[in-house]
Amino acid sequence: MAHVDPATPTLRRNLGLLQATALNMIDMVGIGPFVTLPLVMGFMGPYFLLAWLVGAGLAIVDGLIWSELGAAHPEAGGSYRFLKLAYGEHKWGRLMSFLYVWQTLVQAPLVVASGAIGFAQYFGYLVPLTAWWQPKLVSGITVLALIALLYRRIEDIGRLGVMLWLGVLGLMGWLIFGGVTHAEYSVAWLPAGGFSAIPGILLSAAMGQAAVKTIYSYLGYYNVCHLGAEVKNPHKLIPRSIFLSILGIMALYLLLNWSVGTVIPWQEAQHSEFIVSTFVEKIYGPTAAKLATGLVLWVAFASLFAVLLGYSRIPYAAAADGEFLPLFAKVHPTKRFPHVSLLILGGVGFVFSLLFRLGEVISAILAMRILVQFVGQAIGLVLLRHRRGTADLPFRMPLYPLPVIVAVVVWLGVFWSTGPTFMLSGLAVIGAGVVAFLLWSRQQKRWPFAQ
């Protein structure tokens, strides 16, 4: 197996729990809850809080999988390494990990593009963007600024992440306080039929559509696993960071939705393009609404910062392992970060931000990732336990294998809910990845073409 030369600069373990959790949480928040909140209300009506609980439930269950794998294998690339170990480093694990990196080259820029497009949408509240090209200009500039900020050492990024995180907490706290002090309407925590009506709502088509949006808004709790080679004491830090992030964001999302619903009835809120701006304007007036919009933009940019940071480590890890194009393995000689991987993913994200619409991007992101990364990883954990046992695991999930079964079933349900177009597009990317893997392996004379 090819490895990076010992003289090549390597990554440094300089991220602590506060920094790792901050990067996780700003990855999770982003523009997601501010653009999906009205959409979820449109799907679920007065029971919109249930959809956010479903998203949180899946994040908690899936977080157990990530915590066990991340604590046991704290290396750069996260799922790339997990999949390779689970399915066998020299055979099927090579294919699964290659498919994950292959998808990352598409879906990571899509994630960046979704945040940039959402950024441009809210920017339109401050400066009307009337021409068709103006929102695209704003989203493109956002991605370029992001790349420039990330082009630095990991410890500097950790400090920047904490500063951006404080802006996230400040905005969410202000919005929740506004709802608590200006509530006019009631919000249903349970359906009219009580607990007995919940199963019917959970299995409805509307919940499937709403869950796609809420789950998208929770994604990012695993960002610390991508940075596994750059965190201190990873065996304890990674699980703690994952669950602190999920529980913290779950509380913020539920309180945010409750606050908005008590000030603006869901019948009205579902039609708003700038729900946060409209919410603050109703309470405090237009000047405060502009300030709130500026903070939303801060949060959106902070999330993109964390997203691109984590994803840039995935092709790097594969290339450093000899399983992907060597170009991605290059580490900056003085700043010690994978600068080529960052520039390529950021560049593709810039192009995508000019081409697509937000709703399309959200569904495409989930459809593309579910089968290989989330379902494949959950099954891979079972394979690893069967082959290696649990004696040496720093973190073991409770109630095994129930969390794995629940995660696989729910993820497959979410995949189905994205619809046939996006399901087929996800399968097409996987098919193209298989072809690329076979061509790459044949050139390298490795499995399944090994002599």
N, C-alpha and C positions, 0 to 999 in steps of 0.2 A: 504494500500500500504506500502511495506517495504521501509525504508529509512536508511541512514547511521546514526549510533549512534552519538549524539551531541559531544561526547568526541573524535570522530575520527578526525584526521587532515583533514582540508579542503583546497581548492585551494585559492590563493591570487590574488587580482586585482592589478597587478603591471606593466602591459604592456601599454605604451602610444601609440600615433598615429604613431610616427616614427618607433617604434619597431614593431608594428602590421603591418604597411605597408611594412616594410622591410621583415618580415616573409612571407607576402603574395607574394611579388614580387620574392623572391628567390624560393618560392614554384613553381611559374608559369614558371620561366625561366628554371632552371635545365638543363638537357641534351637535352630536347625536341627539341628546335629550331635548334640545331646543328646536330641532327641525322635525323630530319624530313625535313629539308630544301631541300636536294637533292631529297627526295621522292616526295615532293610537286611539284618540278620542273619537275620531270618525268611524273607526272599525268597531269599537267596544261600547260607545255610548256612555251611560252613567257608570259602567263597570270597568272603566279604563284602568283603575288601580290594580285589578286582577292581572292584567297583562304585564304590568311591571313586576308583580310578585312572581309570575311565571318565569320571566327573564332572570330574576334574581335566583330563583330556585335552580334553574339550569346552571347558572354561573357557580353556585355553591357546590353542586354535585360534580360538575366538570372540574372545579377547582381542586377537589380531592385527587383527581387523576393527575393534574398538573403538579400538585404539591408532592405526591409520591415520586413521580418521575424526575421532577426538578431537583428535589433534595438528594436523590440517589445519583443523579448524573448532571452536576452543575457545570455545564460547558456552554460555549458559545453556540448559538443556533437553535437551542430549545428543541422543538419537534424534529428537526433534522436528525439530531443525535438520538432522540428517543426512538424514532421509527427504525433507524438503522440497527440499533441494538436489539429491539424487540423482534424484528423479523429476520435477523441474521446478517452479520456485517458483510458477508462475502457473497450472499445470494439475494434472496427476496428483500432483505433490508436495504440493499443498494437500490433496488427499484423503488421501494416506498419512499425512502429519503430523497431520492432524485426527483420523484414526482412532487414531493413537498416543495423542494427548492424551485422546481420548474413553475409550480403554481405561484410561488412567492414573487417571481419575476413579473407576474401579471396582477395578482390580487393585492400585493403590497402597494404598488402604484395606484391601484383602484381605491384603496383605503385613503391614501394621501389625497387623491383627487376628490373623494367624497367630502373630506374635511375642507378642502380648498373651495369646492363649489358651495358648500354650506356657509363658509366664511363670506363669499361674495354675495350670497343671498341676504345675509344680515347687514352687510355693508351697504346694501341698497336702501336700508332704512335711513342711514345717515346721509348718503349721497345718491339720489335717484339715478339708477342705471337704465337708461331708456333704450339705447342702441344695443343691438344683439351682441356686439363684440365687447361691450364694457364689462359685463360680469366675467367673461373669459379672461380679460386683461387682469382684473383683480385677482382671480384665482391663480393665474399663471405667476404673477408677481409674488403672491403668497408662498408658492412652492419654492421659488428662487431664494426668497429671504430665509426660508426654513433651511435650505441647504447651506447657506452662508453661516447661519448660527450654529449648525451642527458640525461645522468643519473645525473642530477643536478637541482638546484632551477630555477624557471621560470625567475627571474630577471637576473640571470647569462645567461640564454638562450637568453633573450632579447638583452643583450649586444653582445653576440656571433652572433646573427642574424644580427645586424647592421654591424658588422665587415665583415661578409660574404657578405652582401648586397653591401658594398662598392666595393668588388672584382667583383661582377656581373656588377655594373655600369662601373667600370674601363675597363673590357674586352669589353663590348658592345660599349663603347665610342671609344675605340681604333680601333675596327673593322670598325665602321662607319666612323671614320676619315680617315682610310686607303682607304675606297671606294671613299670618296669625293675627296681625293687628287690624286688618281690613276685611275680614271674612264677611260675606253677605249671603252665600249659598251653602247648602249642605252637600257633602260628597259621600257617595255610597261606598263603604268598605266591604259590604256583603250584598249580593243580589237580593231582590225582593223575596225570593223563596227561601232565603237563609242558606245554610250549609248544604242542604239537599239539592239546591239548584246549581251548585258550583260544578259538578261533573259535566252537566250538559253544556255549560258555558265553555269549560276547558276544551271540550271536544268539538266545538263549533268551528266553522270555516273562518268566522270573524276573528276568533282567538288565534288561529293559525297565521292569518295575515298580520295581526297586531303583534304576535310573538316574534315574527321576523324583524320588526322594527325595534322592539324592546331589547331583544338579544343583541342586535347590532350595537345598541347603545351601551350594553354591558361589556362588550368585547374589549380586551386589553388587560384583564386581571392576571394574565400569564406573561406580560411583557418582561417581568424579571427573569423568566426562564430563558429568554433569548439572550439576556445579559449575564447568564450563569457564570461565565468566565471572568466577570468583572465585579462581582459582589463579594463582600467579606463574609466569612463563616456561612457559606451558602446552605449547608445542611439544615440549619435552623432558620436562617433568614428567609429563604424562598417560601416555605409554607406560611410563615407569619406574614410576610408581605402580601401574599395572594389573598389570605382571608381578611386581613385588615382592609385591603382595598375593596373587596366585594362587599363586606358588611358596611363599610363607610359609605360607599356609593349607593348601595341599596337604600340606606336611611335617607340620603340626600335626594335620591330620585322620588321616593314615595312622598317625602315632605314637599318637594317642589311641585309635584303633580297635584297633591292635595291643596297646596297654597293657590295655584293657578285656578283650580276648579272651584274654590270658595270665593274667588273674586270675579272670574269670568265664567259663566255657565258653559258646559261642554258643547252645547248646541251652537254657541257663538265661537268658542275657542277653536273648534275643529276646522274653521275656515281661515284662520289667521296664518299668514306667512311669517310674521314676526311676533310670535306669541309672547316672548319675554318682553319685547319692546311695548307691545300693546298692554300687557299686564302692568308694567311699571308706569306707563303713561296714565292708565286709569287711576292708579293710586296716588302718584306723586306729580304728574304733569309731564309735558313734552321734554323739558330740559333733563329731568331725571331719566326719562326713557332713552335719551341719547347717550347718557352716561352708562346706563345698563347695557345698551347695544355695544358700546365700546368694550365693556367687560366681557360680553359674549364673544366678541372677536378675540379678545385676549385668551379666553378659555379655548376657543377653537384652534388658535395658533399653538397654544401650549400642548394640546393633544397631538397635533401633527408632529410637533417636536419629539414627543415620546414615541410615537408610532414609527417614524422613519428611523429613529435611533435604534430601536429594537430590531426592525426588519433588516436593516443593513448588515446585521451580524449573521444572518442566515446563509446567504450565498457565500459569505466569507468563510463560515465554518465548513461548508461543503467543499469549497475550493482548497482550503488548507488541509482537508482530509484526502485530497486527491480525487474527489468524486465530482468535480465541476470545473468549469473553465478556470485555469490558473490565474487569469487576470483578476478575479474576484478575491484572491488570497492576499493581495498587496495591502500592506499596512503602512501608514504614513511614517516616515523615518524618525520624526521628532515628536509628533503629536500622538502617535501610537493608537490609531484607530483605522478601520478598514475604509479608506477614503474612496477607492475605486467603486466598491459596492455601494457606498452612499451616493456617489455621483450618478451611477447608472440608474438605481432605483428612483432617485429624486428626479432625474431627467425624464424617465418614462412617466412618472407621476405628473410632471409638468405637461407633457403631451396629452395625457388622459384628462387632465383638468380642463383642457380646451375642447374636448370632443364629446363628453358625456353629460347626462342629466343626473340629478341626485337620486331620484327614485330608482332608476335603472342600476346605478352603481351599488346601492345598498343590497338589493336582491342578488346581484351578480357576485358580490363579495361572499355572501353566505353560501350560495350554491356552489361556488368554486372550492370552498375550503372544507366543507363538512365531511365528505367521504374519506379523503386521505388523511387530513389532519385530525379532526375531532373523533370520528368513528374509528379510523385506523389506529389512532393513538390509544383509545380506550381498549380496543381488542389487543393491541400490543402490550399493554400493561398486564393483561391476563397471561399472555405468552411468557413475559419476563418472569412473572411470579411462578409459573409452572416450571420454568427452566432453572431459575436461580434460587427460588425460595424467598423467604421474607426475613431471615435472620439478620442480614446486614443492612436492611432498609432503615435510613435515619427517620423517615416518616412513613407510617402505614395508615391507610385510610380505614376509618371505622366501617363496620357493617359490610365489608367486602363479601360477595361481589355485587351487592345491591346497587351501589352508586354507579358501577360500570354499566349494568343492565339498564338502569333508568337513563343514563346519559346517552347510550346508543339509541334507545327507542325514541327519546325526545329529539335528538339530533336528526334522525331519519324523518321524523314528522315535520321538523322545520324545513328540511330539504324538499320534501313533498310540497310544502306550503309556498315555496318560492315560485311554483308554477312550471309548466312544461318547457317554456322557452329557456328559462334560466337553468333548469335541471339539465337540459340537453347541452347548453353551453358549458356547464361544469363538466359533464361527461366528455365533451369534445376536447376541452383542455387536458383532461386526464389522458385521452387517447393520443393526442399530439405529444404529450410527455412520454408515453410509452415508446412511441416511434423514435423520439429524440434520444431516449435512454438506450435503445437498441443500437442506434447509429454510433453513439458515444462509446458504448461498451465494445462494439466491434472494432472501432478505431483503436481503443486501448487494449484490445485482446483480453478482456476480462469477462467474467460470467455475464451472460450464458455463452460467450464465445471463447472462453479460456481454453488454451491448448494444454 
